[in-house]
Amino acid sequence: MAREAKSQYDQGIPLKEIRENIDKKYENTGVPSTPTPKPE
């Protein structure tokens, strides 16, 4: 997940969009999201 986020960040994707992409990708895994605040 961290590598994916770093790769997207290096491509210039905004942090908010990266977080949305990760949340969407892992939303059906049955594992709750971390309590990390979402970027604005």
C-alpha positions as CSV (number, residue, x, y, z in Angstrom):
1,M,0.0,0.0,0.0
2,A,2.8,2.4,0.9
3,R,4.6,1.7,-2.4
4,E,1.3,2.3,-4.3
5,A,0.8,5.6,-2.5
6,K,4.4,6.7,-3.1
7,S,4.1,5.8,-6.8
8,Q,0.9,7.8,-7.2
9,Y,2.4,10.7,-5.3
10,D,5.4,10.7,-7.6
11,Q,3.0,10.9,-10.5
12,G,1.6,14.1,-9.1
13,I,-1.7,12.7,-7.9
14,P,-3.1,14.8,-5.0
15,L,-3.0,13.2,-1.5
16,K,-6.8,13.4,-1.2
17,E,-7.2,11.4,-4.5
18,I,-4.5,8.9,-3.4
19,R,-6.4,8.3,-0.1
20,E,-9.7,7.9,-2.0
21,N,-8.0,5.4,-4.4
22,I,-6.6,3.3,-1.6
23,D,-9.9,3.4,0.4
24,K,-11.8,2.2,-2.7
25,K,-9.3,-0.5,-3.5
26,Y,-9.4,-2.0,0.0
27,E,-13.0,-1.2,1.1
28,N,-14.2,-4.8,0.6
29,T,-11.5,-6.6,2.5
30,G,-13.3,-6.7,5.8
31,V,-10.5,-4.8,7.5
32,P,-11.5,-1.4,8.9
33,S,-9.7,1.7,7.7
34,T,-7.0,3.3,9.8
35,P,-8.0,6.3,11.9
36,T,-5.6,8.4,9.9
37,P,-7.2,11.8,9.2
38,K,-8.1,12.2,5.5
39,P,-6.2,14.9,3.6
40,E,-8.1,18.1,2.8
